[in-house]
Amino acid sequence: MSSHHDSPYRVSHDDHAMTLTDADAPVGRLDWRLESGIVYVDYVHVDPARRGHGLGARLVDAAADYARQTGRRLVPLCGFARRVLHGDPRYQDLLADD
């Protein structure tokens, strides 16, 4: 996926969420769950003051990177994630039948 090495934003994840931070302050979150080898993207939220700058797409991109690196597929349940993933040909190989 895309590289953001020069960005002040960082994505970290645990077993249920990916968190986007700016100088250690959370600015966005992607809630996900893993079931039967499928990554279900439940919800993407970005701080309203920071919307419109591609941060939500960056979280979806991080979920796609995770799925690709771990050999999993994605099912976007969140409408925003669905638009991002279905609208970009880079993600088509990751989409499971939903």
DRENSEMI-396294 format. One record per atom (N, C-alpha, C): residue number from 1; residue in one letter; atom name; x, y, z. Coordinates in nm, 3 decimals, padded with zeros to 5 digits. Layout:
BEGIN
+-----+--------+-------+---------+---------+---------+
: num : residu : atome :      px :      py :      pz :
+-----+--------+-------+---------+---------+---------+
: NUM :      A :    CA :       X :       Y :       Z :
...
+-----+--------+-------+---------+---------+---------+
END
This chain:
BEGIN
+-----+--------+-------+---------+---------+---------+
: num : residu : atome :      px :      py :      pz :
+-----+--------+-------+---------+---------+---------+
:   1 :      M :     N :  00.083 : -00.118 :  00.000 :
:   1 :      M :    CA :  00.000 :  00.000 :  00.000 :
:   1 :      M :     C :  00.088 :  00.125 :  00.000 :
:   2 :      S :     N :  00.031 :  00.237 :  00.028 :
:   2 :      S :    CA :  00.108 :  00.360 :  00.019 :
:   2 :      S :     C :  00.201 :  00.377 :  00.138 :
:   3 :      S :     N :  00.304 :  00.455 :  00.119 :
:   3 :      S :    CA :  00.402 :  00.479 :  00.223 :
:   3 :      S :     C :  00.379 :  00.615 :  00.286 :
:   4 :      H :     N :  00.388 :  00.619 :  00.418 :
:   4 :      H :    CA :  00.367 :  00.744 :  00.491 :
:   4 :      H :     C :  00.481 :  00.769 :  00.588 :
:   5 :      H :     N :  00.604 :  00.734 :  00.545 :
:   5 :      H :    CA :  00.718 :  00.743 :  00.635 :
:   5 :      H :     C :  00.747 :  00.885 :  00.681 :
:   6 :      D :     N :  00.713 :  00.986 :  00.600 :
:   6 :      D :    CA :  00.742 :  01.124 :  00.637 :
:   6 :      D :     C :  00.626 :  01.189 :  00.711 :
:   7 :      S :     N :  00.525 :  01.114 :  00.742 :
:   7 :      S :    CA :  00.405 :  01.165 :  00.806 :
:   7 :      S :     C :  00.420 :  01.170 :  00.958 :
:   8 :      P :     N :  00.357 :  01.268 :  01.023 :
:   8 :      P :    CA :  00.359 :  01.271 :  01.169 :
:   8 :      P :     C :  00.261 :  01.170 :  01.229 :
:   9 :      Y :     N :  00.177 :  01.109 :  01.146 :
:   9 :      Y :    CA :  00.077 :  01.015 :  01.194 :
:   9 :      Y :     C :  00.134 :  00.875 :  01.200 :
:  10 :      R :     N :  00.093 :  00.800 :  01.302 :
:  10 :      R :    CA :  00.136 :  00.662 :  01.318 :
:  10 :      R :     C :  00.014 :  00.576 :  01.346 :
:  11 :      V :     N :  00.016 :  00.453 :  01.294 :
:  11 :      V :    CA : -00.091 :  00.358 :  01.319 :
:  11 :      V :     C : -00.037 :  00.246 :  01.405 :
:  12 :      S :     N : -00.108 :  00.214 :  01.511 :
:  12 :      S :    CA : -00.076 :  00.098 :  01.594 :
:  12 :      S :     C : -00.202 :  00.013 :  01.601 :
:  13 :      H :     N : -00.185 : -00.115 :  01.635 :
:  13 :      H :    CA : -00.304 : -00.198 :  01.644 :
:  13 :      H :     C : -00.292 : -00.300 :  01.755 :
:  14 :      D :     N : -00.409 : -00.342 :  01.800 :
:  14 :      D :    CA : -00.418 : -00.452 :  01.895 :
:  14 :      D :     C : -00.517 : -00.553 :  01.838 :
:  15 :      D :     N : -00.571 : -00.638 :  01.919 :
:  15 :      D :    CA : -00.659 : -00.744 :  01.870 :
:  15 :      D :     C : -00.796 : -00.696 :  01.824 :
:  16 :      H :     N : -00.829 : -00.570 :  01.847 :
:  16 :      H :    CA : -00.964 : -00.524 :  01.814 :
:  16 :      H :     C : -00.969 : -00.389 :  01.744 :
:  17 :      A :     N : -00.857 : -00.318 :  01.736 :
:  17 :      A :    CA : -00.861 : -00.184 :  01.678 :
:  17 :      A :     C : -00.725 : -00.144 :  01.623 :
:  18 :      M :     N : -00.732 : -00.053 :  01.527 :
:  18 :      M :    CA : -00.614 :  00.017 :  01.478 :
:  18 :      M :     C : -00.634 :  00.163 :  01.517 :
:  19 :      T :     N : -00.533 :  00.222 :  01.576 :
:  19 :      T :    CA : -00.544 :  00.359 :  01.624 :
:  19 :      T :     C : -00.444 :  00.446 :  01.549 :
:  20 :      L :     N : -00.492 :  00.557 :  01.497 :
:  20 :      L :    CA : -00.408 :  00.655 :  01.429 :
:  20 :      L :     C : -00.378 :  00.767 :  01.528 :
:  21 :      T :     N : -00.249 :  00.797 :  01.546 :
:  21 :      T :    CA : -00.209 :  00.900 :  01.641 :
:  21 :      T :     C : -00.127 :  01.008 :  01.574 :
:  22 :      D :     N : -00.133 :  01.126 :  01.631 :
:  22 :      D :    CA : -00.051 :  01.240 :  01.590 :
:  22 :      D :     C :  00.016 :  01.289 :  01.717 :
:  23 :      A :     N :  00.148 :  01.277 :  01.725 :
:  23 :      A :    CA :  00.223 :  01.314 :  01.845 :
:  23 :      A :     C :  00.164 :  01.245 :  01.968 :
:  24 :      D :     N :  00.134 :  01.117 :  01.954 :
:  24 :      D :    CA :  00.081 :  01.031 :  02.060 :
:  24 :      D :     C : -00.062 :  01.062 :  02.102 :
:  25 :      A :     N : -00.128 :  01.155 :  02.036 :
:  25 :      A :    CA : -00.269 :  01.183 :  02.064 :
:  25 :      A :     C : -00.354 :  01.109 :  01.961 :
:  26 :      P :     N : -00.452 :  01.028 :  02.006 :
:  26 :      P :    CA : -00.535 :  00.956 :  01.911 :
:  26 :      P :     C : -00.621 :  01.051 :  01.828 :
:  27 :      V :     N : -00.624 :  01.029 :  01.697 :
:  27 :      V :    CA : -00.705 :  01.112 :  01.608 :
:  27 :      V :     C : -00.800 :  01.027 :  01.523 :
:  28 :      G :     N : -00.784 :  00.895 :  01.526 :
:  28 :      G :    CA : -00.871 :  00.808 :  01.450 :
:  28 :      G :     C : -00.860 :  00.665 :  01.497 :
:  29 :      R :     N : -00.965 :  00.588 :  01.463 :
:  29 :      R :    CA : -00.968 :  00.449 :  01.508 :
:  29 :      R :     C : -01.046 :  00.366 :  01.407 :
:  30 :      L :     N : -00.998 :  00.245 :  01.383 :
:  30 :      L :    CA : -01.067 :  00.147 :  01.300 :
:  30 :      L :     C : -01.090 :  00.025 :  01.388 :
:  31 :      D :     N : -01.217 : -00.007 :  01.411 :
:  31 :      D :    CA : -01.252 : -00.125 :  01.490 :
:  31 :      D :     C : -01.265 : -00.245 :  01.397 :
:  32 :      W :     N : -01.203 : -00.354 :  01.434 :
:  32 :      W :    CA : -01.204 : -00.473 :  01.352 :
:  32 :      W :     C : -01.210 : -00.597 :  01.440 :
:  33 :      R :     N : -01.243 : -00.708 :  01.376 :
:  33 :      R :    CA : -01.243 : -00.837 :  01.445 :
:  33 :      R :     C : -01.202 : -00.945 :  01.347 :
:  34 :      L :     N : -01.145 : -01.047 :  01.400 :
:  34 :      L :    CA : -01.098 : -01.158 :  01.319 :
:  34 :      L :     C : -01.185 : -01.279 :  01.348 :
:  35 :      E :     N : -01.249 : -01.332 :  01.244 :
:  35 :      E :    CA : -01.332 : -01.451 :  01.258 :
:  35 :      E :     C : -01.304 : -01.542 :  01.139 :
:  36 :      S :     N : -01.268 : -01.665 :  01.167 :
:  36 :      S :    CA : -01.244 : -01.766 :  01.064 :
:  36 :      S :     C : -01.147 : -01.717 :  00.956 :
:  37 :      G :     N : -01.043 : -01.646 :  00.999 :
:  37 :      G :    CA : -00.942 : -01.600 :  00.906 :
:  37 :      G :     C : -00.981 : -01.478 :  00.824 :
:  38 :      I :     N : -01.095 : -01.418 :  00.853 :
:  38 :      I :    CA : -01.142 : -01.300 :  00.782 :
:  38 :      I :     C : -01.133 : -01.180 :  00.875 :
:  39 :      V :     N : -01.082 : -01.069 :  00.824 :
:  39 :      V :    CA : -01.078 : -00.943 :  00.899 :
:  39 :      V :     C : -01.206 : -00.865 :  00.866 :
:  40 :      Y :     N : -01.292 : -00.850 :  00.964 :
:  40 :      Y :    CA : -01.415 : -00.773 :  00.948 :
:  40 :      Y :     C : -01.388 : -00.631 :  00.998 :
:  41 :      V :     N : -01.404 : -00.533 :  00.910 :
:  41 :      V :    CA : -01.386 : -00.392 :  00.947 :
:  41 :      V :     C : -01.523 : -00.341 :  00.990 :
:  42 :      D :     N : -01.538 : -00.322 :  01.122 :
:  42 :      D :    CA : -01.668 : -00.284 :  01.178 :
:  42 :      D :     C : -01.696 : -00.135 :  01.170 :
:  43 :      Y :     N : -01.593 : -00.052 :  01.192 :
:  43 :      Y :    CA : -01.620 :  00.091 :  01.202 :
:  43 :      Y :     C : -01.491 :  00.169 :  01.188 :
:  44 :      V :     N : -01.499 :  00.282 :  01.120 :
:  44 :      V :    CA : -01.386 :  00.375 :  01.110 :
:  44 :      V :     C : -01.433 :  00.510 :  01.162 :
:  45 :      H :     N : -01.355 :  00.568 :  01.251 :
:  45 :      H :    CA : -01.388 :  00.699 :  01.307 :
:  45 :      H :     C : -01.263 :  00.787 :  01.305 :
:  46 :      V :     N : -01.280 :  00.911 :  01.262 :
:  46 :      V :    CA : -01.173 :  01.011 :  01.266 :
:  46 :      V :     C : -01.228 :  01.132 :  01.339 :
:  47 :      D :     N : -01.145 :  01.193 :  01.421 :
:  47 :      D :    CA : -01.182 :  01.315 :  01.492 :
:  47 :      D :     C : -01.244 :  01.413 :  01.393 :
:  48 :      P :     N : -01.364 :  01.463 :  01.421 :
:  48 :      P :    CA : -01.432 :  01.553 :  01.326 :
:  48 :      P :     C : -01.347 :  01.672 :  01.282 :
:  49 :      A :     N : -01.261 :  01.722 :  01.368 :
:  49 :      A :    CA : -01.176 :  01.836 :  01.333 :
:  49 :      A :     C : -01.068 :  01.799 :  01.232 :
:  50 :      R :     N : -01.046 :  01.669 :  01.212 :
:  50 :      R :    CA : -00.938 :  01.625 :  01.121 :
:  50 :      R :     C : -00.991 :  01.551 :  00.998 :
:  51 :      R :     N : -01.120 :  01.551 :  00.981 :
:  51 :      R :    CA : -01.179 :  01.482 :  00.865 :
:  51 :      R :     C : -01.147 :  01.557 :  00.736 :
:  52 :      G :     N : -01.150 :  01.483 :  00.626 :
:  52 :      G :    CA : -01.127 :  01.543 :  00.496 :
:  52 :      G :     C : -00.980 :  01.550 :  00.455 :
:  53 :      H :     N : -00.894 :  01.482 :  00.531 :
:  53 :      H :    CA : -00.750 :  01.484 :  00.502 :
:  53 :      H :     C : -00.694 :  01.345 :  00.473 :
:  54 :      G :     N : -00.783 :  01.248 :  00.447 :
:  54 :      G :    CA : -00.737 :  01.114 :  00.412 :
:  54 :      G :     C : -00.699 :  01.025 :  00.528 :
:  55 :      L :     N : -00.731 :  01.067 :  00.650 :
:  55 :      L :    CA : -00.689 :  00.988 :  00.766 :
:  55 :      L :     C : -00.769 :  00.859 :  00.779 :
:  56 :      G :     N : -00.898 :  00.864 :  00.748 :
:  56 :      G :    CA : -00.978 :  00.742 :  00.751 :
:  56 :      G :     C : -00.928 :  00.642 :  00.648 :
:  57 :      A :     N : -00.896 :  00.692 :  00.530 :
:  57 :      A :    CA : -00.841 :  00.605 :  00.425 :
:  57 :      A :     C : -00.707 :  00.546 :  00.470 :
:  58 :      R :     N : -00.630 :  00.622 :  00.544 :
:  58 :      R :    CA : -00.502 :  00.570 :  00.594 :
:  58 :      R :     C : -00.525 :  00.453 :  00.690 :
:  59 :      L :     N : -00.629 :  00.462 :  00.772 :
:  59 :      L :    CA : -00.662 :  00.350 :  00.861 :
:  59 :      L :     C : -00.706 :  00.228 :  00.781 :
:  60 :      V :     N : -00.788 :  00.249 :  00.679 :
:  60 :      V :    CA : -00.831 :  00.137 :  00.595 :
:  60 :      V :     C : -00.710 :  00.076 :  00.524 :
:  61 :      D :     N : -00.619 :  00.160 :  00.479 :
:  61 :      D :    CA : -00.496 :  00.114 :  00.416 :
:  61 :      D :     C : -00.415 :  00.028 :  00.513 :
:  62 :      A :     N : -00.409 :  00.067 :  00.639 :
:  62 :      A :    CA : -00.336 : -00.011 :  00.739 :
:  62 :      A :     C : -00.402 : -00.147 :  00.760 :
:  63 :      A :     N : -00.535 : -00.150 :  00.760 :
:  63 :      A :    CA : -00.606 : -00.278 :  00.773 :
:  63 :      A :     C : -00.577 : -00.367 :  00.652 :
:  64 :      A :     N : -00.572 : -00.307 :  00.534 :
:  64 :      A :    CA : -00.540 : -00.383 :  00.413 :
:  64 :      A :     C : -00.397 : -00.437 :  00.421 :
:  65 :      D :     N : -00.304 : -00.355 :  00.467 :
:  65 :      D :    CA : -00.166 : -00.402 :  00.484 :
:  65 :      D :     C : -00.161 : -00.521 :  00.580 :
:  66 :      Y :     N : -00.233 : -00.510 :  00.691 :
:  66 :      Y :    CA : -00.237 : -00.619 :  00.790 :
:  66 :      Y :     C : -00.292 : -00.746 :  00.726 :
:  67 :      A :     N : -00.404 : -00.733 :  00.654 :
:  67 :      A :    CA : -00.464 : -00.850 :  00.590 :
:  67 :      A :     C : -00.367 : -00.913 :  00.490 :
:  68 :      R :     N : -00.303 : -00.830 :  00.410 :
:  68 :      R :    CA : -00.211 : -00.881 :  00.308 :
:  68 :      R :     C : -00.090 : -00.951 :  00.375 :
:  69 :      Q :     N : -00.035 : -00.889 :  00.478 :
:  69 :      Q :    CA :  00.084 : -00.945 :  00.544 :
:  69 :      Q :     C :  00.054 : -01.076 :  00.617 :
:  70 :      T :     N : -00.070 : -01.093 :  00.660 :
:  70 :      T :    CA : -00.106 : -01.214 :  00.737 :
:  70 :      T :     C : -00.183 : -01.316 :  00.653 :
:  71 :      G :     N : -00.198 : -01.288 :  00.523 :
:  71 :      G :    CA : -00.266 : -01.382 :  00.435 :
:  71 :      G :     C : -00.415 : -01.392 :  00.458 :
:  72 :      R :     N : -00.475 : -01.284 :  00.503 :
:  72 :      R :    CA : -00.619 : -01.284 :  00.531 :
:  72 :      R :     C : -00.695 : -01.202 :  00.428 :
:  73 :      R :     N : -00.825 : -01.213 :  00.431 :
:  73 :      R :    CA : -00.913 : -01.135 :  00.344 :
:  73 :      R :     C : -00.994 : -01.038 :  00.429 :
:  74 :      L :     N : -01.054 : -00.941 :  00.365 :
:  74 :      L :    CA : -01.130 : -00.835 :  00.433 :
:  74 :      L :     C : -01.278 : -00.839 :  00.399 :
:  75 :      V :     N : -01.361 : -00.807 :  00.497 :
:  75 :      V :    CA : -01.503 : -00.780 :  00.475 :
:  75 :      V :     C : -01.531 : -00.646 :  00.541 :
:  76 :      P :     N : -01.556 : -00.541 :  00.462 :
:  76 :      P :    CA : -01.586 : -00.410 :  00.519 :
:  76 :      P :     C : -01.734 : -00.398 :  00.554 :
:  77 :      L :     N : -01.765 : -00.393 :  00.681 :
:  77 :      L :    CA : -01.903 : -00.374 :  00.726 :
:  77 :      L :     C : -01.936 : -00.226 :  00.740 :
:  78 :      C :     N : -01.837 : -00.146 :  00.765 :
:  78 :      C :    CA : -01.850 :  00.000 :  00.774 :
:  78 :      C :     C : -01.868 :  00.057 :  00.634 :
:  79 :      G :     N : -01.964 :  00.147 :  00.617 :
:  79 :      G :    CA : -01.989 :  00.206 :  00.485 :
:  79 :      G :     C : -01.869 :  00.279 :  00.429 :
:  80 :      F :     N : -01.797 :  00.353 :  00.514 :
:  80 :      F :    CA : -01.678 :  00.426 :  00.468 :
:  80 :      F :     C : -01.572 :  00.327 :  00.419 :
:  81 :      A :     N : -01.543 :  00.226 :  00.499 :
:  81 :      A :    CA : -01.442 :  00.126 :  00.460 :
:  81 :      A :     C : -01.484 :  00.055 :  00.332 :
:  82 :      R :     N : -01.612 :  00.027 :  00.319 :
:  82 :      R :    CA : -01.662 : -00.040 :  00.198 :
:  82 :      R :     C : -01.635 :  00.047 :  00.075 :
:  83 :      R :     N : -01.662 :  00.176 :  00.083 :
:  83 :      R :    CA : -01.637 :  00.266 : -00.031 :
:  83 :      R :     C : -01.489 :  00.271 : -00.065 :
:  84 :      V :     N : -01.404 :  00.280 :  00.035 :
:  84 :      V :    CA : -01.259 :  00.286 :  00.010 :
:  84 :      V :     C : -01.210 :  00.156 : -00.054 :
:  85 :      L :     N : -01.246 :  00.044 :  00.006 :
:  85 :      L :    CA : -01.195 : -00.085 : -00.041 :
:  85 :      L :     C : -01.251 : -00.126 : -00.176 :
:  86 :      H :     N : -01.379 : -00.105 : -00.197 :
:  86 :      H :    CA : -01.439 : -00.143 : -00.326 :
:  86 :      H :     C : -01.405 : -00.044 : -00.436 :
:  87 :      G :     N : -01.366 :  00.078 : -00.399 :
:  87 :      G :    CA : -01.338 :  00.180 : -00.498 :
:  87 :      G :     C : -01.194 :  00.187 : -00.545 :
:  88 :      D :     N : -01.107 :  00.104 : -00.493 :
:  88 :      D :    CA : -00.965 :  00.110 : -00.528 :
:  88 :      D :     C : -00.919 : -00.027 : -00.575 :
:  89 :      P :     N : -00.870 : -00.038 : -00.698 :
:  89 :      P :    CA : -00.828 : -00.169 : -00.750 :
:  89 :      P :     C : -00.715 : -00.234 : -00.671 :
:  90 :      R :     N : -00.639 : -00.157 : -00.595 :
:  90 :      R :    CA : -00.530 : -00.217 : -00.515 :
:  90 :      R :     C : -00.581 : -00.313 : -00.409 :
:  91 :      Y :     N : -00.708 : -00.301 : -00.373 :
:  91 :      Y :    CA : -00.763 : -00.383 : -00.264 :
:  91 :      Y :     C : -00.845 : -00.502 : -00.312 :
:  92 :      Q :     N : -00.871 : -00.513 : -00.441 :
:  92 :      Q :    CA : -00.966 : -00.613 : -00.491 :
:  92 :      Q :     C : -00.926 : -00.756 : -00.455 :
:  93 :      D :     N : -00.797 : -00.784 : -00.452 :
:  93 :      D :    CA : -00.753 : -00.920 : -00.417 :
:  93 :      D :     C : -00.775 : -00.954 : -00.271 :
:  94 :      L :     N : -00.802 : -00.854 : -00.188 :
:  94 :      L :    CA : -00.820 : -00.877 : -00.044 :
:  94 :      L :     C : -00.966 : -00.895 : -00.004 :
:  95 :      L :     N : -01.058 : -00.860 : -00.092 :
:  95 :      L :    CA : -01.199 : -00.861 : -00.055 :
:  95 :      L :     C : -01.257 : -01.002 : -00.056 :
:  96 :      A :     N : -01.312 : -01.040 :  00.060 :
:  96 :      A :    CA : -01.382 : -01.169 :  00.068 :
:  96 :      A :     C : -01.526 : -01.146 :  00.025 :
:  97 :      D :     N : -01.592 : -01.251 : -00.012 :
:  97 :      D :    CA : -01.734 : -01.239 : -00.045 :
:  97 :      D :     C : -01.809 : -01.196 :  00.080 :
:  98 :      D :     N : -01.878 : -01.084 :  00.069 :
:  98 :      D :    CA : -01.954 : -01.037 :  00.185 :
:  98 :      D :     C : -02.097 : -01.026 :  00.144 :
+-----+--------+-------+---------+---------+---------+
END
